[in-house]
Amino acid sequence: MTNPPPSGGWHDPAWSGQQSGEPTLPVSSQPAPTEPIAVNPYAPTDPYAAGAPQIPTQPGPYAATPGYPPPGYPGYGYPPAPKQNGLAIAAMVVSIIGALGLCGYGLGGYIGAIGAILGHVSRKQIRERGEGGEGFATAGIIVGWVATALAVLATIVIVIFIVWAANQDSSSYESY
């Protein structure tokens, strides 16, 4: 007579005879054979890591070279940075030149508009291509539009000054 399987959610892997009422034994009680793993005799040993497991190397055409990680393992460090968008760098450089052009009576700031437009175009390219340089493009846009706004203000001030100077009565000056 056999005992029924226990209740309560526990399942005995040897019990598979639900219909016949008899438990079955596993197919084989011995472990499955595995391929031998060659240990690297040239692997560096760490005197402070007593009993630390060594990384085994697999024999074959792509066996690991001592001192390097075995094939298939990820590399060290960070992944490479995405390629920088050249137009974004150009936008920032042109905008900075426009900001420096403000020193020439403020009229050189109009170059900043070109830098700002280049920045807008480069941001669109960055989104489409997945490149880097978003910060360069943003800096080019901000500096370019600020330089352009200051150039417009400087132009207005210069025009007002010229109109004011032209409307001055020159006969009020005493001539000797």
C-alpha positions as CSV (number, residue, x, y, z in Angstrom):
1,M,0.0,0.0,0.0
2,T,1.3,3.5,-0.9
3,N,0.8,6.7,0.9
4,P,-1.0,9.6,-0.9
5,P,1.0,12.8,-1.6
6,P,1.1,15.3,1.2
7,S,-1.3,18.3,1.0
8,G,-0.4,21.9,1.7
9,G,1.3,22.9,-1.6
10,W,4.5,20.8,-1.1
11,H,5.3,18.7,-4.1
12,D,7.7,15.7,-4.0
13,P,9.6,15.5,-7.3
14,A,9.7,11.7,-7.0
15,W,5.9,11.5,-6.9
16,S,4.6,11.6,-10.4
17,G,2.3,8.6,-10.3
18,Q,-1.0,10.5,-9.7
19,Q,-3.0,7.9,-11.7
20,S,-1.2,4.7,-10.9
21,G,-0.5,5.6,-7.3
22,E,3.1,4.7,-7.4
23,P,6.0,7.1,-7.1
24,T,8.6,7.1,-9.8
25,L,12.3,7.5,-9.3
26,P,14.5,10.0,-11.1
27,V,16.0,8.8,-14.4
28,S,19.6,8.9,-13.1
29,S,21.0,9.8,-9.7
30,Q,24.4,10.6,-11.2
31,P,25.3,14.1,-12.3
32,A,25.4,14.8,-16.0
33,P,29.0,14.7,-17.5
34,T,30.5,18.1,-18.2
35,E,33.4,19.1,-20.3
36,P,36.7,19.6,-18.4
37,I,37.6,23.1,-17.6
38,A,41.2,24.0,-18.0
39,V,42.7,26.2,-15.2
40,N,45.1,28.9,-16.4
41,P,48.5,28.0,-14.8
42,Y,49.7,31.5,-15.5
43,A,46.9,33.3,-13.7
44,P,48.2,35.8,-11.1
45,T,47.7,34.8,-7.5
46,D,46.6,37.2,-4.9
47,P,48.1,36.4,-1.5
48,Y,45.3,38.3,0.3
49,A,42.5,36.4,-1.4
50,A,42.9,33.0,0.3
51,G,40.6,30.5,-1.3
52,A,39.2,33.0,-3.9
53,P,38.0,31.1,-6.9
54,Q,40.0,31.5,-10.1
55,I,38.2,32.3,-13.4
56,P,38.5,29.1,-15.5
57,T,39.4,29.4,-19.1
58,Q,37.8,27.3,-21.8
59,P,40.0,25.4,-24.3
60,G,39.5,26.3,-27.9
61,P,40.6,28.6,-30.6
62,Y,39.6,31.7,-28.6
63,A,41.2,30.8,-25.2
64,A,41.8,33.7,-22.9
65,T,45.1,35.4,-22.8
66,P,46.7,35.8,-19.4
67,G,46.1,39.3,-18.0
68,Y,43.1,39.9,-20.2
69,P,39.4,39.1,-19.4
70,P,38.1,36.0,-21.2
71,P,36.1,36.5,-24.4
72,G,32.5,37.4,-23.9
73,Y,33.0,39.4,-20.8
74,P,32.2,43.2,-20.8
75,G,35.1,45.6,-21.0
76,Y,36.3,47.9,-18.3
77,G,35.3,51.5,-17.8
78,Y,32.5,53.5,-19.3
79,P,31.0,53.0,-22.7
80,P,32.3,55.5,-25.4
81,A,30.6,58.9,-25.5
82,P,28.3,59.6,-28.4
83,K,29.8,61.6,-31.3
84,Q,29.6,65.3,-30.9
85,N,27.6,67.3,-33.4
86,G,30.0,69.7,-35.2
87,L,27.3,72.2,-35.9
88,A,26.5,72.6,-32.2
89,I,30.2,73.4,-31.6
90,A,30.1,75.9,-34.5
91,A,26.9,77.5,-33.1
92,M,28.6,78.1,-29.8
93,V,31.8,79.5,-31.3
94,V,29.9,81.9,-33.7
95,S,27.7,83.1,-30.8
96,I,30.7,83.8,-28.7
97,I,32.3,85.8,-31.5
98,G,29.0,87.7,-31.9
99,A,29.1,88.5,-28.1
100,L,32.7,89.7,-28.4
101,G,31.6,91.8,-31.4
102,L,29.4,93.8,-29.1
103,C,32.6,95.7,-28.1
104,G,32.6,97.3,-31.6
105,Y,29.8,99.8,-30.9
106,G,27.5,96.8,-30.4
107,L,27.0,96.2,-34.1
108,G,29.1,93.0,-34.1
109,G,26.4,91.3,-32.1
110,Y,24.3,90.7,-35.2
111,I,26.7,87.7,-35.8
112,G,25.1,86.1,-32.8
113,A,21.9,85.6,-34.8
114,I,23.8,83.3,-37.1
115,G,25.0,81.3,-34.1
116,A,21.5,81.1,-32.6
117,I,20.1,79.8,-35.9
118,L,23.0,77.2,-36.2
119,G,22.1,76.2,-32.6
120,H,18.5,75.5,-33.5
121,V,19.5,73.5,-36.6
122,S,22.0,71.5,-34.6
123,R,19.5,70.6,-31.8
124,K,17.2,69.2,-34.5
125,Q,20.1,67.1,-35.9
126,I,21.0,65.9,-32.4
127,R,17.5,64.7,-31.7
128,E,17.4,62.9,-35.1
129,R,20.8,61.3,-35.0
130,G,21.3,60.7,-31.3
131,E,24.6,62.6,-31.2
132,G,26.1,64.5,-28.3
133,G,26.5,68.3,-28.0
134,E,23.1,69.4,-26.7
135,G,24.8,71.7,-24.2
136,F,26.9,73.4,-27.0
137,A,23.8,73.9,-29.1
138,T,21.8,75.4,-26.1
139,A,24.7,77.7,-25.2
140,G,24.9,78.8,-28.9
141,I,21.2,79.6,-28.9
142,I,21.2,81.6,-25.6
143,V,24.4,83.6,-26.2
144,G,23.5,84.2,-29.9
145,W,20.0,85.6,-29.1
146,V,21.3,87.7,-26.2
147,A,24.1,89.2,-28.4
148,T,21.6,89.9,-31.1
149,A,19.2,91.6,-28.7
150,L,22.0,93.8,-27.3
151,A,23.1,94.6,-30.9
152,V,19.5,95.8,-31.7
153,L,19.5,97.9,-28.5
154,A,22.9,99.4,-29.4
155,T,21.7,100.2,-32.9
156,I,18.6,102.0,-31.5
157,V,20.8,104.0,-29.1
158,I,23.2,105.0,-31.8
159,V,20.3,106.0,-34.2
160,I,18.7,108.1,-31.4
161,F,22.0,109.8,-30.6
162,I,22.7,110.6,-34.3
163,V,19.1,112.0,-34.7
164,W,19.5,114.0,-31.5
165,A,22.9,115.4,-32.6
166,A,21.6,116.3,-36.0
167,N,18.7,118.3,-34.5
168,Q,21.0,120.5,-32.3
169,D,21.1,124.1,-33.3
170,S,24.7,124.9,-34.2
171,S,24.1,128.7,-34.2
172,S,23.8,128.8,-30.4
173,Y,27.5,128.2,-30.2
174,E,29.6,131.4,-29.9
175,S,32.2,131.7,-32.5
176,Y,35.2,134.0,-32.0
